[in-house]
Amino acid sequence: MNNVQLSENMTMLLRKLKKTNLKEIKKKNEKIKKANKIQSLEVTEVQNFELDAKDKLSIVFGANNALGIMLVDKLLERGRRVRVVVRNRYRAEVRFQEKLVEVHKINFRNIKQVLETIEKDSIIYNCVKVPPYKWFKNYPLVIYNIIYAAKKYKAKIVHVDNLTVYGLMKTKKLTERDPLIPKSDEGLIRKNLAEQIIIGHQRGDYEATIVRFPDFYGPYIVNEFSRNIFLRPLKNKPAKWFVDLEKKHSFIYVKDAAKALLAIGENPNSYGEIWHVAGEKPLTGKEFIKLVYKNLDEEPKMQIRRKFSIKFESIFDAEISRINDTLEQWEAPLIIDGRKFKEYFPEVKITPHKEAIAETLKWFEKRLMRKEITSRSWPMYALYQPYRW
């Protein structure tokens, strides 16, 4: 009997042990399952975040110039991941040192280096500015490299263009439907490049849009126009205007141009279209110069740069040779129609010329006090572009 009782007790103990082991194993399995679920959720959240970040990657080609600088600021305000592609790395790192951007230094003529900066489904903002004495040789190659890279990675192109493609204004205002009949060398090249970008979009190689602006003014823009209009009055010299003070001319503040560019680039319905973005209103030379002197609390002093002097200086100066090339835009009125953009993007507010000119003068005044901007000498760069003639 003792043996029987012992065997029964042993079986009971074994059953209890099995039950407890099974319960413990079940509890452990449940804990492991819960832990795996949490881990899988965390992984999926990270993956989704990474995908969103990739979708919002914005690549700014030529971020060291005025439009590129303003555009980078606007993109960062929106919380976008920004990649800056420049020729001068040091200048970009100094300028964006406190901002979360990727800086890539490349030679824009090198297709291999251009391809290394592009990612799939990214947005390429083309703000590249080529020095005047290299423009005719290098600018077309830069655009063809961007087209090839966008085609390979199915990226989007937001191409910045100007009004030289239209030649002389044939209607009251330049609209997106006006024919492209350029008279200048620059206008002809820009027309051919714009056609190539649109053909690629129509083939389905990539998505692209072209944004045309009138002449820029504002911080970081130091060209022949801004030196004559903003820098000379600050040095107690009369402001100078090209050819005719009475003809109306369209302008846009560079910060407004950056806002418009961002709105167009981030709207999927804007691709495949051409957009005209206008400033507040067209002004004559007299009206513009009076606004400059009103901010300085001085009486307006103005001079005209005659056609003959511009043609003579263009022999030696590449920047003035480009002004001479597009002189018809200063001899006749140049008024851009931006109604299409205003209807589609009413949220983009345009700065009045009075405020924009005041901000521009402040920027020039600060740089002048630091002696960062000096009077420009005549660099004889025009003689080094025989392919132009």
C-alpha positions as CSV (number, residue, x, y, z in Angstrom):
1,M,0.0,0.0,0.0
2,N,2.8,2.4,0.8
3,N,4.2,1.9,-2.7
4,V,0.8,2.5,-4.3
5,Q,0.3,5.7,-2.2
6,L,3.8,6.9,-3.1
7,S,3.2,6.4,-6.8
8,E,-0.1,8.2,-6.6
9,N,1.5,11.1,-4.7
10,M,4.3,11.2,-7.3
11,T,1.9,11.4,-10.2
12,M,-0.1,14.2,-8.5
13,L,3.1,16.2,-7.9
14,L,4.2,15.7,-11.6
15,R,0.8,16.9,-12.8
16,K,1.0,20.0,-10.6
17,L,4.5,20.7,-11.8
18,K,3.3,20.4,-15.4
19,K,0.4,22.7,-14.8
20,T,2.6,25.3,-13.1
21,N,5.3,25.0,-15.9
22,L,2.6,25.4,-18.6
23,K,1.2,28.5,-16.8
24,E,4.6,30.0,-16.5
25,I,5.5,29.2,-20.1
26,K,2.2,30.8,-21.2
27,K,2.9,33.9,-19.2
28,K,6.4,34.2,-20.6
29,N,5.0,33.7,-24.2
30,E,2.4,36.4,-23.6
31,K,5.1,38.8,-22.3
32,I,7.3,38.0,-25.3
33,K,4.4,38.6,-27.7
34,K,3.6,41.9,-26.1
35,A,7.2,43.0,-26.3
36,N,7.4,42.0,-30.0
37,K,4.2,43.9,-30.7
38,I,5.7,47.0,-29.1
39,Q,8.9,46.6,-30.9
40,S,7.2,46.1,-34.2
41,L,5.1,49.2,-33.7
42,E,8.2,51.2,-32.8
43,V,9.9,49.9,-36.0
44,T,6.9,50.8,-38.2
45,E,6.7,54.3,-36.7
46,V,10.4,54.9,-37.4
47,Q,10.0,53.5,-41.0
48,N,7.0,55.8,-41.6
49,F,8.9,58.8,-40.2
50,E,11.9,58.0,-42.5
51,L,9.6,57.7,-45.5
52,D,8.0,61.1,-44.7
53,A,11.4,62.7,-44.4
54,K,12.5,61.2,-47.7
55,D,9.3,62.5,-49.4
56,K,10.0,66.0,-48.1
57,L,13.7,66.1,-49.2
58,S,14.3,69.4,-50.9
59,I,17.6,69.9,-52.9
60,V,18.5,73.5,-53.5
61,F,21.0,73.9,-56.3
62,G,22.9,77.2,-56.0
63,A,22.1,78.0,-52.4
64,N,24.8,80.6,-52.0
65,N,23.0,83.3,-54.0
66,A,20.1,85.5,-52.7
67,L,17.2,83.3,-53.9
68,G,18.8,80.1,-52.6
69,I,19.5,81.6,-49.2
70,M,15.9,82.8,-48.8
71,L,14.5,79.5,-50.1
72,V,16.5,77.4,-47.6
73,D,15.2,79.6,-44.7
74,K,11.6,79.1,-45.9
75,L,12.1,75.3,-46.3
76,L,13.5,75.0,-42.8
77,E,10.6,77.0,-41.4
78,R,8.3,74.3,-42.9
79,G,10.4,71.6,-41.2
80,R,11.7,70.1,-44.5
81,R,14.9,68.1,-44.8
82,V,17.1,70.3,-46.9
83,R,20.2,69.5,-49.0
84,V,22.3,72.4,-50.1
85,V,24.3,72.0,-53.3
86,V,27.0,74.6,-53.9
87,R,30.3,75.4,-55.5
88,N,31.8,77.1,-52.5
89,R,31.5,74.9,-49.4
90,Y,33.2,77.4,-46.9
91,R,30.7,80.2,-47.8
92,A,27.7,77.8,-47.4
93,E,28.9,76.4,-44.0
94,V,29.5,79.9,-42.6
95,R,26.0,81.0,-43.9
96,F,24.1,77.9,-42.7
97,Q,26.2,77.1,-39.6
98,E,23.3,77.3,-37.2
99,K,20.8,75.6,-39.5
100,L,20.1,71.9,-39.9
101,V,21.1,71.4,-43.6
102,E,23.3,69.0,-45.5
103,V,26.0,70.8,-47.5
104,H,27.3,69.2,-50.7
105,K,30.2,70.9,-52.6
106,I,30.2,69.9,-56.3
107,N,31.2,71.0,-59.7
108,F,27.9,71.5,-61.5
109,R,29.5,70.6,-64.8
110,N,30.4,67.1,-63.5
111,I,27.5,64.8,-64.1
112,K,28.9,62.2,-61.6
113,Q,28.9,64.7,-58.8
114,V,25.4,66.0,-59.7
115,L,24.0,62.4,-59.6
116,E,25.5,61.8,-56.1
117,T,23.5,64.7,-54.7
118,I,20.1,63.5,-55.9
119,E,17.7,61.0,-54.2
120,K,14.6,59.3,-55.5
121,D,11.4,61.4,-55.5
122,S,13.2,64.5,-54.2
123,I,12.4,68.1,-55.3
124,I,15.2,69.9,-57.1
125,Y,15.0,73.7,-56.9
126,N,17.3,75.1,-59.6
127,C,18.6,78.5,-58.3
128,V,22.0,78.2,-59.9
129,K,23.7,81.5,-60.7
130,V,26.7,81.3,-63.0
131,P,29.1,84.3,-63.2
132,P,28.4,86.5,-66.3
133,Y,31.7,85.8,-68.0
134,K,31.1,82.0,-67.8
135,W,27.3,82.0,-68.3
136,F,27.1,81.1,-72.0
137,K,29.6,78.3,-71.7
138,N,28.5,76.7,-68.4
139,Y,24.8,77.4,-67.7
140,P,23.4,75.1,-70.5
141,L,25.6,72.2,-69.3
142,V,24.4,72.7,-65.7
143,I,20.8,72.5,-66.8
144,Y,21.3,69.4,-69.0
145,N,23.0,67.7,-66.0
146,I,20.0,68.5,-63.7
147,I,17.6,67.1,-66.4
148,Y,19.6,63.9,-66.7
149,A,19.8,63.4,-62.9
150,A,16.0,64.1,-62.5
151,K,15.3,61.5,-65.2
152,K,17.4,58.9,-63.6
153,Y,16.0,59.3,-60.1
154,K,12.4,60.4,-61.0
155,A,13.0,63.6,-59.1
156,K,10.9,66.8,-59.6
157,I,12.4,70.0,-61.1
158,V,11.4,73.5,-60.1
159,H,13.2,75.6,-62.7
160,V,13.8,79.4,-62.1
161,D,13.7,81.4,-65.3
162,N,13.5,85.1,-66.3
163,L,11.7,87.2,-68.9
164,T,14.4,87.4,-71.6
165,V,12.7,84.4,-73.3
166,Y,9.9,86.7,-74.5
167,G,12.0,89.4,-76.2
168,L,10.1,92.7,-76.7
169,M,6.7,92.9,-74.9
170,K,4.0,92.4,-77.6
171,T,1.0,92.7,-75.3
172,K,0.0,95.0,-72.4
173,K,1.3,92.4,-69.9
174,L,3.4,89.3,-70.4
175,T,1.3,86.2,-69.7
176,E,2.3,82.5,-69.6
177,R,0.6,82.1,-73.1
178,D,2.8,84.7,-74.8
179,P,5.0,83.4,-77.7
180,L,8.7,83.0,-77.0
181,I,10.5,85.2,-79.5
182,P,13.8,86.2,-77.9
183,K,16.1,88.8,-79.5
184,S,19.0,88.3,-77.2
185,D,21.6,85.4,-77.0
186,E,20.6,84.7,-73.4
187,G,16.9,84.6,-74.2
188,L,17.5,82.2,-77.0
189,I,19.5,79.8,-74.8
190,R,16.9,80.1,-72.0
191,K,14.1,79.3,-74.4
192,N,15.8,76.1,-75.7
193,L,16.5,74.9,-72.1
194,A,12.9,75.6,-71.0
195,E,11.7,73.6,-74.0
196,Q,13.9,70.6,-73.1
197,I,12.6,70.7,-69.5
198,I,9.0,70.7,-70.7
199,I,9.6,67.9,-73.3
200,G,11.1,65.7,-70.5
201,H,7.9,66.3,-68.4
202,Q,5.6,65.5,-71.3
203,R,7.5,62.2,-72.0
204,G,7.0,61.2,-68.3
205,D,10.7,61.2,-67.6
206,Y,10.2,63.4,-64.5
207,E,7.8,66.1,-63.2
208,A,8.8,69.7,-63.9
209,T,7.6,73.2,-63.6
210,I,9.0,76.6,-64.8
211,V,8.7,79.7,-62.6
212,R,9.5,83.0,-64.4
213,F,10.3,86.1,-62.3
214,P,11.0,89.7,-63.2
215,D,14.2,91.4,-61.9
216,F,15.1,90.7,-58.3
217,Y,16.1,93.1,-55.6
218,G,16.7,92.7,-51.9
219,P,19.4,91.4,-49.4
220,Y,22.4,89.5,-50.9
221,I,21.8,90.8,-54.4
222,V,24.8,92.8,-55.4
223,N,24.7,93.4,-59.2
224,E,25.0,96.3,-61.6
225,F,21.3,97.4,-60.9
226,S,21.5,97.2,-57.1
227,R,24.9,99.1,-57.0
228,N,23.4,101.9,-59.1
229,I,20.1,102.1,-57.2
230,F,20.9,101.3,-53.5
231,L,24.7,101.6,-53.0
232,R,25.2,105.0,-54.8
233,P,22.6,106.9,-52.8
234,L,24.2,105.6,-49.5
235,K,27.5,107.0,-50.7
236,N,25.9,110.4,-51.4
237,K,26.0,109.8,-55.2
238,P,23.0,110.1,-57.6
239,A,21.2,106.9,-58.4
240,K,21.6,105.6,-62.0
241,W,18.9,104.0,-64.1
242,F,19.3,102.2,-67.4
243,V,18.3,104.1,-70.7
244,D,14.8,105.5,-69.8
245,L,13.4,106.7,-66.5
246,E,9.8,106.9,-67.8
247,K,9.2,103.3,-68.9
248,K,7.5,100.9,-66.4
249,H,9.4,97.9,-65.2
250,S,8.4,94.9,-63.1
251,F,10.4,93.9,-60.0
252,I,10.0,91.4,-57.2
253,Y,11.5,91.3,-53.7
254,V,13.7,88.2,-53.4
255,K,11.9,87.0,-50.2
256,D,8.6,87.0,-52.0
257,A,10.2,85.1,-54.9
258,A,11.4,82.4,-52.4
259,K,7.9,82.1,-50.8
260,A,6.3,81.7,-54.3
261,L,8.9,79.1,-55.3
262,L,8.2,77.0,-52.2
263,A,4.5,77.2,-52.7
264,I,4.8,76.0,-56.3
265,G,7.3,73.3,-55.6
266,E,5.2,71.7,-52.8
267,N,1.9,71.7,-54.7
268,P,1.6,68.5,-56.9
269,N,-0.9,70.2,-59.2
270,S,1.6,72.9,-60.2
271,Y,3.8,70.6,-62.2
272,G,3.6,70.7,-66.0
273,E,2.7,74.4,-65.8
274,I,4.5,77.7,-66.4
275,W,4.1,80.3,-63.7
276,H,4.6,84.0,-63.7
277,V,5.2,85.6,-60.3
278,A,5.0,89.4,-60.1
279,G,5.9,91.8,-57.4
280,E,3.5,94.4,-56.0
281,K,3.2,96.6,-59.1
282,P,5.4,97.8,-62.0
283,L,7.3,101.1,-61.4
284,T,9.0,103.6,-63.6
285,G,12.7,104.5,-62.9
286,K,11.6,107.8,-61.3
287,E,9.1,106.1,-59.0
288,F,11.6,103.5,-57.8
289,I,14.4,106.0,-57.1
290,K,12.0,108.3,-55.3
291,L,11.0,105.5,-52.9
292,V,14.7,104.8,-52.3
293,Y,15.4,108.5,-51.4
294,K,12.2,108.7,-49.3
295,N,13.6,106.0,-47.0
296,L,16.8,108.0,-46.7
297,D,14.9,111.3,-46.0
298,E,16.8,113.0,-48.9
299,E,15.8,114.7,-52.1
300,P,16.0,112.4,-55.1
301,K,19.1,112.6,-57.3
302,M,19.0,110.6,-60.5
303,Q,21.0,110.0,-63.7
304,I,20.5,107.9,-66.8
305,R,23.0,105.4,-68.1
306,R,22.9,106.0,-71.8
307,K,22.7,103.3,-74.4
308,F,26.1,104.4,-76.0
309,S,28.0,104.2,-72.6
310,I,26.4,100.7,-71.8
311,K,27.5,99.4,-75.3
312,F,31.0,100.8,-74.8
313,E,31.4,99.3,-71.3
314,S,30.1,96.0,-72.5
315,I,33.3,95.5,-74.5
316,F,35.3,95.2,-71.3
317,D,32.7,94.1,-68.7
318,A,30.9,90.8,-68.9
319,E,28.1,91.8,-66.5
320,I,27.3,95.0,-68.5
321,S,27.6,93.0,-71.7
322,R,24.6,90.9,-70.5
323,I,22.7,94.1,-69.8
324,N,23.5,95.3,-73.3
325,D,22.3,92.0,-74.6
326,T,18.9,92.5,-73.1
327,L,18.7,96.3,-73.5
328,E,15.2,96.1,-75.1
329,Q,13.7,95.3,-71.7
330,W,14.9,98.7,-70.4
331,E,14.1,100.7,-73.6
332,A,10.5,99.5,-73.6
333,P,8.0,98.8,-70.8
334,L,8.4,95.4,-69.1
335,I,5.2,94.4,-67.3
336,I,4.5,90.8,-66.1
337,D,1.0,89.4,-65.5
338,G,0.9,87.3,-62.3
339,R,-2.8,86.7,-62.0
340,K,-2.6,83.0,-62.5
341,F,-0.3,82.6,-59.6
342,K,-2.4,84.9,-57.3
343,E,-5.5,82.9,-58.1
344,Y,-3.9,79.5,-57.3
345,F,-1.8,80.6,-54.3
346,P,-3.7,83.4,-52.5
347,E,-1.9,82.6,-49.3
348,V,1.4,84.0,-50.6
349,K,1.5,87.6,-49.6
350,I,3.6,90.1,-51.6
351,T,5.6,92.7,-49.8
352,P,4.9,96.3,-50.8
353,H,7.8,98.0,-52.6
354,K,8.1,100.6,-49.8
355,E,8.8,98.0,-47.1
356,A,11.0,95.9,-49.4
357,I,13.2,98.9,-50.4
358,A,13.6,99.9,-46.7
359,E,14.8,96.4,-45.8
360,T,17.2,96.3,-48.8
361,L,18.7,99.7,-47.8
362,K,19.2,98.5,-44.2
363,W,21.1,95.4,-45.5
364,F,23.3,97.5,-47.8
365,E,24.0,100.0,-45.1
366,K,25.2,97.3,-42.7
367,R,27.5,95.8,-45.3
368,L,28.8,99.2,-46.3
369,M,29.7,100.0,-42.6
370,R,31.6,96.7,-42.4
371,K,33.3,97.5,-45.7
372,E,32.0,94.3,-47.2
373,I,30.8,96.0,-50.4
374,T,33.1,98.2,-52.4
375,S,32.7,100.1,-55.6
376,R,33.1,97.7,-58.5
377,S,36.1,98.1,-60.9
378,W,35.9,97.0,-64.5
379,P,37.0,93.3,-64.7
380,M,37.9,92.7,-68.3
381,Y,36.1,89.4,-68.4
382,A,34.1,90.1,-71.5
383,L,37.3,89.6,-73.6
384,Y,37.6,86.0,-72.2
385,Q,34.5,84.7,-73.8
386,P,35.2,84.4,-77.5
387,Y,32.5,81.7,-77.9
388,R,30.0,84.5,-77.2
389,W,31.1,86.5,-80.2
